[in-house]
Amino acid sequence: MQHISFVLPLLRRLQVVSLAKNKLQGSLNSSAWHTFTSLRHLNLSYNQLTGVLQPSWSALRTNVSIDVSCNNITGPLPPGLAAVGVDGRALQLTLLNASRNSITGTLPPSYANLSAAVPTALVLSNNQLQGGIPVSWAARNTSALPNLTSWAELDVSNNSRMCGVLPAWFHERFTRLNPVTTASMLQGTLLGDSCQPA
C-alpha cells in the first residue's frame, strides 16, 4: 500500500481508520476529507506522508482522535481546523497528535475552540513552532469557570523557537497537578522566559 489518495474514497463510512506503519506515501491534501462524517479515530502515524494539516477535518465534528505523528508534514497549523460550522459547532477533538513533523508558525488563537466541548490533548512536540501560548486560550482554562472543558494535555516540547512567559492558567491546569509531566511537555522550549528580539 503506497498512495493514500487511492484509499480515501473507499473509507467514507468507517469510524476507525488505522493505517499506522504502512509506508504510506503521498499527500494529506485531499478534497475528500469532508465526506468522512462518521470518522471518530484516524491514525496515519509513522508513514511518509507529506502536505499540511487539513482545515477540512473541522467537518468531522464529534469526538475525533487524529494521529499523524512521525510523517513529513509541513506548513503552519491551520486556523480553520477550529472553525465553527454553519450549525454553530466546532470540531470536538479529543486528540491531535502531529508530533515529529516539520510544522511551522505559531499556535493559532482559534484553537481555544478545540476544547470547547471535550477535553483535548494537543501533542505538537518535535516540530518547528515558534512564539508563545495564545492569550485567547485562557478563556477555556480559567479556574473561575470550572464547568468549561479545557486542555487534557498540551505538549509542545522540543520546539526550540517557542518562547514567552507561561500564563497563570497553564500553571493551574498542569504544573500544580503534575510538575514532572508538565516539565516534559515544555522541554526544549524557551517557554517560561521572555522572548528575546531576534
N, C-alpha and C positions, 0 to 999 in steps of 0.2 A: 504494500500500500504506500503510494508515494505522493499523490496530489490531492489535497483536501478539497479542492474545487469540484472534483468529481463526486465526492462523498456527500457533501452538504445537501443537495436536493433530495436525497434518499432518507433523510433523518427528521423530517418535519414534525412527525407525531411523537417522537421519542421524548421521554422525560429525563433520561440519563444518557449522556454521550461521554464515554471514557475511552480516549484514544491515546493515552499517555505511552511514551516509549515505543513508538511505532515508526520512527524515522520519517514522519510526515514532512513533506516539503511543500512549498507554495506560500501563498499569502492569505492572511486573515481577511483581507479586504474583499468583501463579497456583498452583493445586494440581497442575498438570500437570508441573512440572519433574522430579519424582522418576521419571517414566516414561522420561526420556531416558538410558537406561542405556548407550547406545552413543556418546554425545556426547563428543568429545575437544577440540573447538575451538568456542567461542561468541563471536562478535564482534557486539555490538549498539551499537558506539560511534557517536558523532556522530548521535544521534537526539533525540527529545524525550520519552524515557521517564521515567516517574515511579515512585513506590513505593520499596521498600527492597531491599537486597541479600538474597537468598533463602537461609535456612538449609537448605532442601531441596536446594540444589546439592551438599550433602555426599553425597548418594546417587549422584552421578556417578562418584565413586571414582578412576578411573585416569588419570593424566597429562592433566589437564584444563587448558585455557587459556581464561580468561574475560576479555573486554574489554568493559566497559560505560562506558568513559570518555566524557566530554562529553555527559552527559544531565542530567536534573533529579532524580536520585536523592537521597533524604533519609534521615533516621534514622541510627541507630548501626550499626556493624559487628556483624553477628550472631555471637555466640559459637558458636552451633550449627553454623556453617559448618565448623568444625573438629571437630565431634563424631565420636566413634568409634562405628562401627556395630555391629550385633549380631555381625558377622563379625570384630570386633576391629580393623578397619582404619579409618583416617581418609581424608578426601579427599586424593588425590595431586594437588596443584595446582602446575602449572609457572608459571602467570601469573595474577594477579588485578590487572587494571588498572581501577580505579574512580576515576581522577583526574578533576578538573574536574567535580565534582558538588557536592552540599551535605550531605555525610555528616558527622555529628556524633559526639560522645562520644570514648571512648578506644580505644586498641589493646587488643583482648581478650587476656588471658594465654593462652587456649586456642589462639591462632594459632601457638604453637610447634609444634603438631601438623601444621600445613600443610606444613612442610618435613621431615617425618619420613621420607618415602620418596624424594622427589626435591627437588633444589634449587628453591626457589620465588622468583619475582620478585613482590614486593608493591609496587604503584605506587598511592599514595594521595595524590598531590600535589594542591594546589589544592582542598582541602575545608575543613571547619571542625572538624577534630580538635583534641583538647586532651590535656594530660598528657604522659607520657613513654613510653619503651620499657619494656615489662613485664620485670620481673626473671626471670620464668619462661622467657623466650626464651633465656637464657644457656645452658641445658642443651643446646640444639640447636646452639650455635655456639662451644663451647669448644674450644680447641686441644688440651686434654687428652684429647679424644675425637675424634681426627681422622677416624675412619671414619663418623661421623654426617654426614648431609647437613645443609645449612644454607641460609641465605638467599642466593640468587643476586643479588638486588637488593632494596633497601628504600628506596623514595623517598617521603618524607613532606614534601617541600619545600612552602613556601607554605601551611602550616597555622600561622597566627600564634600560636595558643594552645598549641601544643606546646612543652614545656619540660622541663628536667631534665638532669642530668649523663649524658653518654653512657657506657654500660657498657664495660668493658675489651674484651669480645668484639667490640664494634662496631668498635673501632679495629683489632683483629687481623684481622677479616674484611674490612673495607673500606678504612679510612684508609691502612694500610700498603701495600696493593696499588695503590690509585689515589686519592690525596688529592684530585685535581681533581674526579673523578666523585663522590666522597663529599661534597665541599662542595656540589655542585649538588643532591644528594639531601636536604640539610638546609637549603638556602637559604630564608629567610623564616620560620624557626622560631627558638625560643629553646633548642633542644637544644644542650647543651654548657654551659649555665648552670643554676644552681639555680632552681627555680620560686619565684617570689615570691608571698606571700599576696595574695589579691585585696583 
